[in-house]
Amino acid sequence: MKTLKVALLGCGNVGSQVARILLDDAEDLASRTGARLELTGIAVRNPDAPRDVDLPKDLFTTDAEKLAENADIVIELMGGMEPARTLMLHAIGHGASVVTGNKALLAADGAALFEKADAAGVRLAYEAAVAGAIPILRPIRDSLSGDRITRVLGIVNGTTNYILDAMDTTGAQFDDALAEAQRLGYAEADPTADVEGHDAAAKGAILASLAFHTTFDLANVSCEGISAVTADDISAAKEAGFVIKLLAIAEKLENDGEPGVSVRVHPTLLPRTHPLAAVHGAFNAVFVEAENAGELMFYGQGAGGAPTASAVMGDVVSAARRLVLGGPLGAETPTGHVPALPFEKVTTSYSIGLEVTDQPGVLAAVARVFAENGVSIETMRQTIHSDGAGTAAELRFVTHRASEAALAATVEAIKGLDVINSVTSVLRVEGV
């Protein structure tokens, strides 16, 4: 039986689980691939650092470059831009297929990496880059390749889903839910990449590139995080039959009669009847809409060492089988040229919360601003409350769909009304 040399770059949470699978399941992997997968080494910064999995010490090395150039398959799980990018290019240049989970690098520089892999005739696989264990990239790239995808909506960050779900189910404030997520290990000590939407934006760019056969990068993704979402927003959404989720959305739209693609990440109100509304805790899910297949939902664990290692190993087995059986190994470089639409061209709905003076004429003044900007109101809810200073009213509107530019102009105009004390929240609505 043929032997394929496998090099592992990085041995953190996911890398250590990948190494365990390669060693413990060697016989099963050989029977599935038709080749022995020999783990030739693990490149790390510190070979003596403690790890969750007990691995043979003689596998560890600090010479990642030498390890990569002598392998048939290189698994890159270091994360970050450098030295990951240089090492991946080094491996590709030496004829190795590469498996990676590096969503930030792919979102920023994926086009160049795919081009190099194609030119070298090797495979660049990245199922683990989006939604952990959920097999979503392969179905979009392969199973739906004969269909036309119109929209992808994804809960692709487990940390933010845990926080928003905790706020929804317990009434917790954002800071308290974040602290609990950090205590449980769902959130990093510095949670910025998660709560400000940057992690989801990188995954959104990858999903959009596959779904619409065009290269999109982070510069094409409009991004808004969840740090401004309050317990009052969650409570008001619940009363109105909605739940708030951080969604990565990629959809094809018409812009002046020409097709374009919007890619965006933001907190979103979803009806509680929508399939994504039932995704709880740190789980991920991706909802795909296609012309012929209709609506499809992919759900599962979106993070964690063992679940993500499962996605990595799926790519490793696929690359190994191609090396054994022959056939094309290059990456499927996007060939389309659908332009990315600026955010103001997006068509969406708003949920707008207002704190207003409780006096006659307020509703008429607000309604006039909506009408002047070509935005119609779908629903309105009013709550009256009193304090020592008198009475005030909280108004919450949900609009019909309109352009982002018109909706943003409406909010700015409302802020200028004398009867408005404050605009308490502005959230987008999908699924209605």
Salt bridges, closest charged atoms under 4 A:
GLU69 OE1 - HIS90 NE2 2.73
ASP109 OD2 - ARG85 NE 2.28
GLU127 OE1 - ARG138 NH1 3.99
ASP142 OD1 - ARG141 NE 3.33
ASP165 OD1 - HIS280 ND1 2.94
ASP168 OD1 - ARG272 NH2 2.48
GLU180 OE2 - ARG183 NH2 2.73
ASP199 OD1 - LYS103 NZ 3.21
ASP199 OD2 - LYS203 NZ 2.80
GLU224 OE1 - ARG428 NH1 3.07
ASP233 OD1 - ARG396 NH2 3.39
GLU239 OE1 - ARG381 NH2 3.73
GLU251 OE2 - ARG264 NH1 2.87
GLU289 OE2 - ARG151 NH2 3.16
ASP315 OD1 - ARG138 NH2 2.56
GLU332 OE2 - ARG123 NH1 3.81
GLU332 OE1 - ARG141 NE 3.96
GLU355 OE2 - HIS385 NE2 2.64
GLU394 OE2 - ARG396 NE 3.28
GLU404 OE2 - ARG428 NH2 2.85
GLU412 OE2 - LYS415 NZ 3.24
GLU430 OE1 - ARG151 NH1 2.73
GLU430 OE2 - ARG264 NH2 2.80
GLU430 OE1 - ARG401 NH1 3.65
